[in-house]
């Protein structure tokens, strides 16, 4: 085991006795935490959602407190000479409005001649699997997964000594996840890489070292991957942390067996129907549905590659994109004539980017602002129940933007669960989650479905599709190409090809 306090000349960065807290919070995130990473090491920071992993990356890079001030102190803080950072939320990464301009901006800062830029831009886009017919495309038109690839491309162009990666594949499809990690491995053979990632199956055999944290941001163990995964499995289970084989363990658990035994069939009542339905961004069609229906009590998972139109389908159902064709929700037809006056009732959407949903300055306010017709006592009780159910910080003053990405995601799901919702649309609700919170979210959604709610979920997680969905929809190149009813499905059927 490493002692976390080595001060060797080969050190890429080191931190000793770090203490840090968010303004308004009573407790510290880190209490005298010490860690060092040697040059060339590939290190995975592994721990439950909200334990401070992303914050630690920002301290190690100097973003905190140099660019983002937080109350902190450390006995020793040795930062890398050069570094690159891929954030959890790719939208926070970009400086320019267009893809080519974003990458050219990086190259300009590296004094690369203009005539050499196009070759380098094309090469790095190829490396991260971002294939585009026109690189002068607005970044705002990209899917979140495509944005993640672009963010990684911009950092790889910098060729930094240390690469900090904060869930760089969270929003990617399975093939994209493999491609991204293959690219990172090929590009960083001599570099130091420090990773926060929940999809560990892809990198477990590549990393040199795992640093394991508990809920309070304390280091439980620090050593070789095989040692951590074998010798600390009880702790991994206790704190709900992802580890190789965790899905198999969950499927054999009493919790999942109980869910499977209690699953009830969907009611033969159509709650959503679309026919020759199209969604548009500007004048460009981004999703087309020839004919599709959803019955009450279904769990529909929507699969497809990044940029295929999955999120656009959900936005179109909510009338957040301009649409044409026939859309019927809960028996009410949403027509072109009425679209601007009458919106679908009974639908709630959990956005892919949770920050798009937040409209208040505290967790409690977010959980109560949409509640209507109940007393303040009932409203407060609902908020307290949601905080407990979704493992959110109990502090009433905690601003939603101060949460980790996993906590933000759980809060966004919780805010959508109102008494008026009977069709819940979710766009990647489990990204950024540890194992404990992933399974808790899935179990809560299954309980809602059993009680009559309809679930429509965009996901890249084939395990969710295999073990929770009643229906599989597949989107390819902006078209809904198949809708399959399943009464139990084989994992081998769930492919993107």
C-alpha positions as CSV (number, residue, x, y, z in Angstrom):
1,X,0.0,0.0,0.0
2,X,1.1,3.6,-0.7
3,X,1.3,6.0,2.2
4,X,-0.1,8.9,0.1
5,X,2.7,11.2,1.4
6,X,5.7,10.4,-0.7
7,X,7.7,13.4,-1.7
8,X,9.9,11.8,-4.4
9,X,11.4,13.8,-7.2
10,X,9.5,11.7,-9.6
11,X,6.2,13.0,-8.2
12,X,3.6,14.4,-10.7
13,X,1.7,16.1,-7.9
14,X,1.3,15.7,-4.2
15,X,-1.1,17.0,-1.5
16,X,-0.6,16.7,2.2
17,X,-3.2,17.3,5.0
18,X,-5.9,18.8,2.8
19,X,-8.9,20.3,4.4
20,X,-11.8,21.8,2.4
21,X,-15.4,22.7,2.8
22,X,-18.2,24.3,0.8
23,X,-19.5,27.7,2.0
24,X,-22.5,27.3,4.3
25,X,-21.7,23.7,5.2
26,X,-20.8,22.6,8.7
27,X,-18.7,19.6,7.8
28,X,-15.4,19.3,5.9
29,X,-15.2,17.4,2.7
30,X,-11.6,16.3,3.4
31,X,-10.0,16.0,6.8
32,X,-6.2,16.0,6.6
33,X,-6.2,14.0,3.3
34,X,-2.8,13.2,1.8
35,X,-2.1,11.7,-1.6
36,X,0.7,11.7,-4.1
37,X,0.9,10.4,-7.7
38,X,4.1,9.6,-9.5
39,X,4.9,10.5,-13.1
40,X,3.5,8.1,-15.6
41,X,1.1,6.4,-13.1
42,X,-2.5,5.6,-14.2
43,X,-4.6,6.1,-11.0
44,X,-8.3,5.5,-10.5
45,X,-10.1,7.4,-7.7
46,X,-13.0,5.1,-6.7
47,X,-15.7,5.9,-4.2
48,X,-19.4,6.6,-3.7
49,X,-21.1,9.5,-5.4
50,X,-20.6,12.7,-3.6
51,X,-17.5,11.7,-1.6
52,X,-15.3,14.4,-3.1
53,X,-13.5,12.7,-6.0
54,X,-14.2,15.4,-8.6
55,X,-13.3,18.1,-6.1
56,X,-10.0,16.3,-5.4
57,X,-9.2,16.4,-9.1
58,X,-9.8,20.1,-9.2
59,X,-7.5,20.7,-6.2
60,X,-4.8,18.5,-7.7
61,X,-4.9,20.6,-10.9
62,X,-5.1,23.9,-9.1
63,X,-8.6,24.8,-10.4
64,X,-9.5,24.9,-6.8
65,X,-8.8,27.5,-5.4
66,X,-7.0,29.3,-8.2
67,X,-10.0,29.5,-10.6
68,X,-12.8,28.4,-8.2
69,X,-12.4,29.7,-4.7
70,X,-13.3,27.4,-1.8
71,X,-12.2,27.5,1.8
72,X,-9.3,25.1,2.0
73,X,-5.8,24.7,3.4
74,X,-3.1,22.1,2.9
75,X,0.3,21.6,4.5
76,X,1.8,20.8,1.1
77,X,0.4,21.3,-2.4
78,X,2.7,20.5,-5.3
79,X,0.8,20.9,-8.6
80,X,1.7,19.5,-12.1
81,X,3.8,21.6,-14.5
82,X,1.2,21.1,-17.3
83,X,-2.2,19.4,-17.1
84,X,-5.4,18.9,-19.0
85,X,-8.9,18.4,-17.5
86,X,-12.0,16.7,-18.9
87,X,-15.0,17.7,-16.9
88,X,-18.0,15.7,-16.0
89,X,-20.2,18.2,-17.8
90,X,-18.7,18.9,-21.2
91,X,-20.7,22.2,-21.6
92,X,-18.5,23.8,-19.0
93,X,-15.4,23.0,-21.1
94,X,-15.9,25.0,-24.3
95,X,-14.7,28.5,-25.1
96,X,-15.9,28.8,-28.7
97,X,-19.2,28.2,-30.5
98,X,-18.1,25.8,-33.3
99,X,-16.3,22.5,-33.3
100,X,-13.4,23.6,-35.5
101,X,-13.0,26.9,-33.7
102,X,-12.9,25.1,-30.3
103,X,-10.0,22.9,-31.5
104,X,-8.3,25.7,-33.4
105,X,-8.4,27.8,-30.2
106,X,-6.3,25.1,-28.4
107,X,-3.8,25.0,-31.3
108,X,-3.5,28.8,-31.4
109,X,-2.5,28.8,-27.8
110,X,0.2,26.2,-28.7
111,X,1.5,28.4,-31.5
112,X,0.7,25.9,-34.2
113,X,0.8,27.4,-37.7
114,X,-2.7,27.9,-39.3
115,X,-1.7,25.7,-42.3
116,X,-1.1,22.7,-40.0
117,X,-4.3,23.0,-38.0
118,X,-6.7,21.2,-40.2
119,X,-4.6,18.0,-40.3
120,X,-4.3,17.9,-36.5
121,X,-8.0,18.7,-36.0
122,X,-9.1,15.9,-38.4
123,X,-6.7,13.4,-36.7
124,X,-7.8,14.1,-33.2
125,X,-11.5,13.9,-34.1
126,X,-10.8,10.5,-35.7
127,X,-9.0,9.4,-32.5
128,X,-12.1,10.1,-30.3
129,X,-14.6,8.8,-32.8
130,X,-16.3,12.1,-33.6
131,X,-17.0,11.7,-37.3
132,X,-18.5,14.8,-38.9
133,X,-19.2,15.8,-42.5
134,X,-18.8,19.5,-41.5
135,X,-16.4,20.4,-38.7
136,X,-17.8,24.0,-38.7
137,X,-20.8,22.7,-36.7
138,X,-22.3,24.5,-33.8
139,X,-21.4,22.8,-30.5
140,X,-24.9,23.4,-29.3
141,X,-26.2,21.0,-31.9
142,X,-24.1,18.1,-30.7
143,X,-25.5,15.5,-28.3
144,X,-24.0,15.3,-24.9
145,X,-22.1,12.2,-25.8
146,X,-20.6,14.0,-28.9
147,X,-19.7,16.9,-26.7
148,X,-17.8,14.5,-24.4
149,X,-15.8,13.3,-27.3
150,X,-15.0,16.9,-28.3
151,X,-13.9,17.8,-24.8
152,X,-11.5,14.9,-24.8
153,X,-10.2,15.8,-28.2
154,X,-9.4,19.4,-27.1
155,X,-7.5,18.1,-24.1
156,X,-5.6,15.5,-26.1
157,X,-4.4,18.2,-28.5
158,X,-2.6,19.9,-25.5
159,X,-0.5,16.8,-24.8
160,X,-0.3,17.7,-21.1
161,X,2.0,16.0,-18.6
162,X,-0.9,15.1,-16.4
163,X,-4.4,14.3,-17.6
164,X,-7.3,14.6,-15.2
165,X,-10.4,12.7,-16.4
166,X,-13.7,13.2,-14.7
167,X,-16.0,10.5,-16.1
168,X,-15.0,11.0,-19.7
169,X,-17.3,8.2,-21.0
170,X,-20.4,8.7,-18.8
171,X,-22.6,9.8,-21.7
172,X,-21.1,7.5,-24.4
173,X,-22.7,4.4,-26.0
174,X,-20.8,1.1,-25.5
175,X,-18.8,1.3,-28.7
176,X,-18.0,4.9,-27.9
177,X,-16.8,4.0,-24.4
178,X,-14.5,1.4,-25.8
179,X,-13.2,3.7,-28.4
180,X,-12.6,6.6,-26.0
181,X,-10.6,4.4,-23.6
182,X,-8.6,2.8,-26.4
183,X,-7.7,6.3,-27.6
184,X,-6.7,7.4,-24.1
185,X,-4.6,4.4,-23.5
186,X,-2.8,4.8,-26.9
187,X,-2.3,8.6,-26.4
188,X,-1.1,8.6,-22.8
189,X,1.5,5.8,-22.5
190,X,4.1,8.1,-21.0
191,X,1.7,10.5,-19.3
192,X,0.2,10.6,-15.8
193,X,-3.5,10.0,-15.8
194,X,-5.8,10.4,-12.8
195,X,-9.4,9.1,-13.4
196,X,-12.8,9.4,-11.8
197,X,-15.0,6.8,-13.6
198,X,-17.9,4.5,-12.8
199,X,-17.5,2.3,-15.9
200,X,-14.5,0.5,-14.5
201,X,-14.8,-2.8,-16.6
202,X,-13.1,-1.0,-19.5
203,X,-10.1,0.2,-17.5
204,X,-9.7,-2.3,-14.7
205,X,-6.9,-4.0,-16.6
206,X,-5.1,-0.9,-17.6
207,X,-4.8,1.2,-14.5
208,X,-1.8,0.9,-12.1
209,X,-3.4,1.9,-8.9
210,X,-6.8,2.4,-7.2
211,X,-7.4,4.8,-4.4
212,X,-10.6,3.8,-2.5
213,X,-12.7,6.4,-0.6
214,X,-15.6,6.1,1.8
215,X,-18.7,8.4,2.0
216,X,-16.8,11.0,4.1
217,X,-13.9,11.4,1.6
218,X,-11.5,9.3,3.7
219,X,-9.0,7.0,2.0
220,X,-9.9,3.4,2.9
221,X,-7.3,1.7,0.7
222,X,-4.6,2.6,-1.9
223,X,-3.0,-0.1,-3.9
224,X,-3.0,-2.4,-6.9
225,X,-6.4,-2.9,-8.7
226,X,-6.5,-6.6,-8.1
227,X,-5.7,-6.1,-4.4
228,X,-8.4,-3.5,-4.0
229,X,-11.1,-5.5,-5.8
230,X,-10.3,-8.8,-4.1
231,X,-9.3,-7.7,-0.6
232,X,-11.8,-4.9,-0.1
233,X,-14.9,-6.3,-1.6
234,X,-16.8,-6.0,1.6
235,X,-16.1,-2.2,1.7
236,X,-17.0,-1.9,-2.0
237,X,-20.4,-3.5,-1.2
238,X,-20.8,-1.5,2.0
239,X,-20.4,1.9,0.3
240,X,-22.2,0.9,-2.9
241,X,-19.2,1.3,-5.2
242,X,-18.9,-0.2,-8.7
243,X,-16.6,-3.2,-9.0
244,X,-16.1,-5.9,-11.7
245,X,-19.1,-8.3,-11.5
246,X,-21.4,-6.0,-9.4
247,X,-24.3,-6.5,-11.8
248,X,-24.1,-10.3,-11.5
249,X,-24.1,-9.9,-7.7
250,X,-27.1,-7.6,-7.8
251,X,-29.1,-9.9,-10.1
252,X,-28.6,-12.7,-7.6
253,X,-29.6,-10.5,-4.7
254,X,-32.8,-10.7,-2.7
255,X,-33.7,-7.2,-3.7
256,X,-33.7,-8.0,-7.4
257,X,-35.4,-11.4,-7.0
258,X,-38.2,-9.7,-5.1
259,X,-38.6,-7.1,-7.9
260,X,-38.8,-9.9,-10.5
261,X,-41.4,-11.8,-8.6
262,X,-43.6,-8.7,-8.1
263,X,-43.4,-7.4,-11.6
264,X,-46.9,-6.9,-13.0
265,X,-47.9,-6.8,-16.7
266,X,-48.6,-3.5,-18.4
267,X,-52.2,-2.4,-18.7
268,X,-53.6,-2.5,-22.2
269,X,-54.3,1.2,-22.2
270,X,-52.5,3.4,-24.7
271,X,-51.0,6.5,-23.0
272,X,-48.8,7.8,-25.8
273,X,-49.1,7.4,-29.6
274,X,-47.2,8.9,-32.4
275,X,-47.8,8.6,-36.1
276,X,-45.6,10.1,-38.9
277,X,-44.2,12.2,-36.0
278,X,-41.2,14.5,-36.6
279,X,-39.1,16.7,-34.4
280,X,-37.1,19.6,-35.7
281,X,-34.2,21.8,-34.6
282,X,-34.7,24.9,-36.7
283,X,-35.7,23.5,-40.1
284,X,-33.6,20.3,-39.8
285,X,-35.5,17.1,-38.9
286,X,-33.7,15.4,-36.0
287,X,-36.1,12.5,-35.3
288,X,-38.8,10.7,-37.3
289,X,-41.3,8.2,-36.0
290,X,-43.5,6.4,-38.5
291,X,-45.7,4.8,-35.9
292,X,-45.3,3.9,-32.2
293,X,-47.4,3.4,-29.1
294,X,-46.7,3.1,-25.4
295,X,-49.1,1.3,-23.0
296,X,-49.7,2.2,-19.4
297,X,-47.3,0.7,-17.0
298,X,-44.6,0.0,-19.6
299,X,-40.9,0.5,-19.1
300,X,-39.5,1.6,-22.5
301,X,-35.7,1.9,-22.9
302,X,-34.5,3.8,-25.9
303,X,-31.2,2.6,-27.3
304,X,-29.0,4.1,-30.0
305,X,-25.6,5.6,-30.7
306,X,-24.6,9.0,-29.6
307,X,-26.2,11.7,-31.8
308,X,-28.8,9.3,-33.2
309,X,-31.7,11.3,-31.9
310,X,-32.7,9.7,-28.6
311,X,-32.8,12.9,-26.6
312,X,-34.5,14.7,-29.4
313,X,-37.3,12.1,-29.3
314,X,-38.0,12.9,-25.6
315,X,-37.8,16.7,-26.2
316,X,-40.3,16.3,-29.1
317,X,-42.7,14.4,-26.8
318,X,-42.6,17.3,-24.4
319,X,-43.1,19.8,-27.3
320,X,-39.7,21.4,-26.5
321,X,-38.8,21.0,-30.2
322,X,-41.0,22.0,-33.1
323,X,-42.9,19.0,-34.3
324,X,-45.2,17.8,-37.1
325,X,-47.4,14.7,-37.5
326,X,-49.7,13.2,-34.9
327,X,-48.9,13.0,-31.2
328,X,-51.5,11.7,-28.7
329,X,-50.8,11.7,-25.0
330,X,-53.3,10.3,-22.5
331,X,-56.0,10.3,-25.2
332,X,-55.5,14.0,-26.0
333,X,-54.2,14.8,-29.5
334,X,-51.5,17.4,-29.7
335,X,-52.0,19.1,-33.1
336,X,-50.1,21.7,-35.0
337,X,-52.9,24.2,-34.5
338,X,-53.0,23.7,-30.8
339,X,-49.4,23.1,-30.1
340,X,-48.5,26.5,-28.8
341,X,-51.5,26.7,-26.5
342,X,-52.0,23.1,-25.3
343,X,-49.0,21.1,-24.0
344,X,-49.1,17.4,-23.0
345,X,-50.4,16.9,-19.5
346,X,-49.1,14.1,-17.2
347,X,-45.6,14.1,-18.8
348,X,-42.5,14.9,-16.8
349,X,-39.0,15.1,-18.3
350,X,-35.6,14.5,-16.5
351,X,-33.1,16.3,-18.8
352,X,-29.8,14.8,-19.7
353,X,-28.1,17.8,-18.2
354,X,-29.6,18.1,-14.7
355,X,-28.7,21.8,-14.3
356,X,-31.3,22.6,-16.9
357,X,-34.0,21.7,-14.4
358,X,-32.9,23.7,-11.4
359,X,-34.8,27.0,-10.8
360,X,-34.2,27.6,-7.1
361,X,-31.2,28.1,-4.7
362,X,-31.6,25.1,-2.4
363,X,-32.3,21.4,-2.5
364,X,-35.4,21.7,-0.4
365,X,-36.9,24.4,-2.6
366,X,-36.2,22.3,-5.7
367,X,-38.1,19.4,-4.2
368,X,-41.2,21.5,-3.1
369,X,-41.6,24.2,-5.8
370,X,-43.7,22.1,-8.1
371,X,-46.0,20.7,-5.3
372,X,-49.5,22.0,-5.4
373,X,-52.6,21.6,-3.3
374,X,-50.8,20.3,-0.2
375,X,-50.0,21.8,3.2
376,X,-46.5,23.1,4.1
377,X,-46.2,20.2,6.5
378,X,-46.9,17.7,3.8
379,X,-44.6,19.6,1.4
380,X,-41.7,19.5,3.9
381,X,-42.3,15.8,4.6
382,X,-42.2,15.0,0.9
383,X,-38.9,16.9,0.6
384,X,-37.4,15.0,3.5
385,X,-38.6,11.7,2.1
386,X,-37.0,12.5,-1.3
387,X,-33.7,13.5,0.4
388,X,-33.6,10.2,2.2
389,X,-34.7,8.1,-0.8
390,X,-32.2,9.6,-3.2
391,X,-29.3,9.9,-0.7
392,X,-29.1,13.7,-1.0
393,X,-27.3,16.1,1.4
394,X,-29.7,17.0,4.2
395,X,-28.5,20.6,4.4
396,X,-31.3,23.0,3.6
397,X,-28.9,25.7,2.4
398,X,-26.9,23.5,-0.1
399,X,-27.3,25.0,-3.5
400,X,-28.0,22.5,-6.3
401,X,-25.0,23.7,-8.3
402,X,-22.7,22.7,-5.3
403,X,-23.7,19.0,-5.7
404,X,-21.6,16.4,-7.5
405,X,-22.9,15.4,-10.9
406,X,-24.3,12.2,-9.5
407,X,-26.2,14.1,-6.7
408,X,-27.5,16.6,-9.3
409,X,-28.8,13.8,-11.4
410,X,-30.6,12.2,-8.4
411,X,-32.1,15.6,-7.4
412,X,-33.4,16.1,-11.0
413,X,-35.1,12.7,-10.9
414,X,-36.6,13.4,-7.5
415,X,-38.0,16.8,-8.7
416,X,-39.9,15.1,-11.5
417,X,-41.8,12.8,-9.2
418,X,-44.9,14.7,-8.6
419,X,-48.5,13.6,-8.0
420,X,-49.5,14.8,-11.5
421,X,-46.9,12.7,-13.3
422,X,-48.1,9.5,-14.9
423,X,-45.6,9.3,-17.8
424,X,-42.0,9.9,-16.8
425,X,-39.4,10.6,-19.5
426,X,-35.8,10.2,-18.3
427,X,-32.6,11.0,-20.3
428,X,-29.7,8.9,-18.9
429,X,-30.9,9.1,-15.3
430,X,-28.1,6.8,-14.0
431,X,-25.0,8.4,-15.4
432,X,-22.5,9.5,-12.8
433,X,-24.0,7.2,-10.2
434,X,-22.3,4.7,-8.0
435,X,-23.7,1.2,-7.8
436,X,-25.8,1.8,-4.7
437,X,-27.6,4.8,-6.1
438,X,-28.0,3.3,-9.5
439,X,-29.9,0.3,-8.1
440,X,-31.9,2.5,-5.7
441,X,-33.0,4.7,-8.6
442,X,-34.0,1.6,-10.7
443,X,-35.9,0.1,-7.8
444,X,-37.8,3.3,-7.2
445,X,-38.7,3.5,-10.9
446,X,-39.8,-0.1,-10.9
447,X,-42.0,0.5,-7.8
448,X,-43.6,3.5,-9.6
449,X,-44.1,1.4,-12.7
450,X,-45.8,-1.4,-10.7
451,X,-48.2,1.2,-9.4
452,X,-49.1,2.4,-12.8
453,X,-46.6,5.0,-13.9
454,X,-45.1,4.6,-17.4
455,X,-41.3,4.9,-17.7
456,X,-39.6,6.0,-20.9
457,X,-35.8,6.0,-20.5
458,X,-32.9,6.8,-22.8
459,X,-29.9,4.8,-21.7
460,X,-26.7,3.3,-22.9
461,X,-26.6,0.7,-20.1
462,X,-27.5,-2.6,-21.7
463,X,-27.9,-4.2,-18.3
464,X,-30.8,-1.9,-17.5
465,X,-32.4,-2.6,-20.8
466,X,-32.0,-6.4,-20.3
467,X,-33.3,-6.6,-16.7
468,X,-35.8,-3.8,-16.3
469,X,-37.3,-2.8,-19.6
470,X,-40.6,-4.2,-20.9
471,X,-40.0,-2.6,-24.3
472,X,-36.9,-1.8,-26.4
473,X,-36.9,1.0,-28.9
474,X,-34.0,1.6,-31.2
475,X,-33.1,4.9,-32.8
476,X,-30.7,5.0,-35.8
477,X,-29.7,8.2,-37.7
478,X,-32.7,10.2,-36.6
479,X,-35.3,7.5,-37.1
480,X,-37.1,5.2,-34.7
481,X,-36.4,1.9,-36.5
482,X,-37.8,-0.7,-34.1
483,X,-40.1,-1.2,-31.1
484,X,-39.8,-4.6,-29.5
485,X,-42.1,-5.9,-26.7
486,X,-40.2,-8.3,-24.4
487,X,-41.1,-10.6,-21.6
488,X,-37.5,-11.0,-20.5
489,X,-34.6,-10.6,-22.9
490,X,-31.3,-12.1,-23.5
491,X,-28.3,-9.8,-23.2
492,X,-27.0,-11.0,-26.5
493,X,-29.9,-9.3,-28.3
494,X,-29.0,-5.9,-26.9
495,X,-26.5,-4.5,-29.4
496,X,-26.2,-1.2,-31.2
497,X,-25.2,-2.6,-34.6
